[in-house]
Amino acid sequence: MTKPKIGIILSSTRETRFADRPAKWVQDIANVRGDADYEIVDLREYPLPFFDAVGSPRFVPLTDEAQLRFARKIGEFDGYIFVTAEYNHTVPGVLSNALTYIFNETDRKPAAFVGYGAVGGSRAVEHLRALVVELSMVPTRFAVHINMEPLLGMLRGGKDFADYDYLAPTVTTMLDELAWYTRTLKAGRERELAKAA
Ligand SMILES: Cc1cc2nc3c(=O)[nH]c(=O)nc-3n(C[C@H](O)[C@H](O)[C@H](O)COP(=O)(O)O)c2cc1C
C-alpha cells in the first residue's frame, strides 16, 4: 500500500480568520508521525460560486474547470481532517457550499474533525458528521474541540497552543483513530479495484 494522503480542510476564508492556526498546529503534530502525508486544503485557493451546477454531481458530471479542480484535489486524498469554525451553530457556508461540488471523490474514506468555538465547535462538528455521511465518508468518533477559553486566549490574549497543553493529546487520539480507518478503508478500496481489474 502506498503512503496514505490526508487532506486538512479549512472551513473559513475571511481575512482575519483563526483557521490557519489550528490547521498548522494539527499538521505539525501529524507530520511527526510519518504515517501519512498531511496537506492543508485552503478554500481560498479554490474560489467556487454558490452552487450553480446543472444538477447534483451524483447524477450530472461537473464540467466547469474551477469546480473540477477542487473535486480532483479532494479526490487525491485517502482521508480528511475538517478543521471547522462554527457559524450560527453550524458549518460555515463556504465549506458547506464547497462540499456540494463533491460526490464520488470521498467515497468510503474517513473524516475526522477539529472544531473551535464557544463550545469547541461541537455543533458544527455534529452537523458536519451528518453532512459527510451523504458523501459516503466515514466520520470518526474522536474529535478535537478547542473551546472558548483557549480560543479567546489565542485570539485576544497573545497565547498559543503551547499554553493549552491538554489539547495536543486529543489530536493524537483523533489521528490514531483516523490512521486506522484510513489504512483499513484504503486496503478495502484497493482490494475491490484489484478484483474488478
Ligand atoms: C458569522 C459568525 C457566526 C458565528 N457564530 C458562532 C457560533 O454559532 N458559535 C460559536 O461558538 N462561535 C461563533 N462565532 C465566533 C467564531 O467561533 C469565531 O469568530 C471564530 O474565530 C470563527 O472562525 P474563523 O476565525 O476561522 O472564521 C461566529 C463568528 C462569525 C463570524
The ligand as a Tripos MOL2 file, in Angstrom:
@<TRIPOS>MOLECULE
LIG
   31    33     1     0     0
SMALL
NO_CHARGES

@<TRIPOS>ATOM
      1 C1        -20.8610   34.8880   11.2820 C.3       1 LIG1
      2 C2        -20.3010   34.3090   12.5500 C.ar      1 LIG1
      3 C3        -21.0960   33.4850   13.3160 C.ar      1 LIG1
      4 C4        -20.5870   32.9150   14.4760 C.ar      1 LIG1
      5 N1        -21.3420   32.0260   15.1760 N.ar      1 LIG1
      6 C5        -20.7730   31.3170   16.1770 C.ar      1 LIG1
      7 C6        -21.4730   30.2500   16.7790 C.ar      1 LIG1
      8 O1        -22.5930   29.9330   16.4400 O.2       1 LIG1
      9 N2        -20.8410   29.5400   17.7450 N.ar      1 LIG1
     10 C7        -19.5700   29.8400   18.1610 C.ar      1 LIG1
     11 O2        -19.0430   29.1520   19.0090 O.2       1 LIG1
     12 N3        -18.8840   30.8780   17.6140 N.ar      1 LIG1
     13 C8        -19.4600   31.6090   16.6410 C.ar      1 LIG1
     14 N4        -18.7690   32.6290   16.0430 N.ar      1 LIG1
     15 C9        -17.4640   33.0250   16.5870 C.3       1 LIG1
     16 C10       -16.3710   32.1390   15.9930 C.3       1 LIG1
     17 O3        -16.2070   30.9990   16.8130 O.3       1 LIG1
     18 C11       -15.0350   32.8840   15.9000 C.3       1 LIG1
     19 O4        -15.2370   34.1430   15.2480 O.3       1 LIG1
     20 C12       -14.0140   32.0770   15.1000 C.3       1 LIG1
     21 O5        -12.7910   32.7580   15.1090 O.3       1 LIG1
     22 C13       -14.5100   31.8640   13.6630 C.3       1 LIG1
     23 O6        -13.6170   31.0990   12.9190 O.3       1 LIG1
     24 P1        -12.6940   31.7870   11.7890 P.3       1 LIG1
     25 O7        -11.8760   32.8200   12.5240 O.co2     1 LIG1
     26 O8        -11.8340   30.6810   11.2420 O.co2     1 LIG1
     27 O9        -13.6020   32.4150   10.7830 O.co2     1 LIG1
     28 C14       -19.2670   33.2180   14.8890 C.ar      1 LIG1
     29 C15       -18.4800   34.0600   14.1090 C.ar      1 LIG1
     30 C16       -18.9870   34.5860   12.9430 C.ar      1 LIG1
     31 C17       -18.0920   35.4510   12.0720 C.3       1 LIG1
@<TRIPOS>BOND
     1     1     2 1
     2     2     3 ar
     3     2    30 ar
     4     3     4 ar
     5     4     5 ar
     6     4    28 ar
     7     5     6 ar
     8     6     7 ar
     9     6    13 1
    10     7     8 2
    11     7     9 ar
    12     9    10 ar
    13    10    11 2
    14    10    12 ar
    15    12    13 ar
    16    13    14 ar
    17    14    15 1
    18    14    28 ar
    19    15    16 1
    20    16    17 1
    21    16    18 1
    22    18    19 1
    23    18    20 1
    24    20    21 1
    25    20    22 1
    26    22    23 1
    27    23    24 1
    28    24    25 2
    29    24    26 1
    30    24    27 1
    31    28    29 ar
    32    29    30 ar
    33    30    31 1
@<TRIPOS>SUBSTRUCTURE
     1 LIG1         1 GROUP 0 **** ****
